[in-house]
Every structure is written in C-alpha cells, then in structure tokens.
Amino acid sequence: MARYLRNKQDGFIYDYTELLAENPLVEEVTEEEAFPEKFIPKKQTGRKTGLKLETPAEEIPVEPPVENAELNADASKGLPE
C-alpha cells in the first residue's frame, strides 16, 4: 500500500519520504483520502421516483397566438413591405 503525505495548510499531496514526514506541517493520509476520485463506485443507481414523466401530446394545452397590432407595427419598422 502506497503512503502519502498531505500539507495541512494547502492540502497538497506528496509521495511519502522520511524527510517530508518529519515536517510538522504535513500529515500522513491513506490513498483513499489522498485520491478520493479513484474510489468512486463504478456504477451508481438512482432512486425510482414513481412519477409519470411522459405526457401524451393530446394532454398538452394549445394556447391561441396573441395578436398585438401595436407591437407588430413597432417590430416591423424599417422593414420592406
């Protein structure tokens, strides 16, 4: 098993060496603490919600388009007719 040292101030990880281990600003940590991304489970499953996520097209309400003559005239200023 590999040994690692972590700087207490900035969290930087070093390979274990006797010289660094004597420094009071470092602490020995396990590989899992040093590199947690290596120990993420390969497959995580989510919870079942039980919600109906598909909505048929017939159930979606269709709103009529809103006509605003004043807004349409302002938006089309400068356009060729």
Buried (B, 14 or more C-beta within 10 A) or exposed (E): EEEBBBBEEEEEBBEEEEEBEEEEEBEEBEBEEBEEEEEEEEEEEEEEEEEEEEEEEEEEEEEEEEEEEEEEEEEEEEEEE
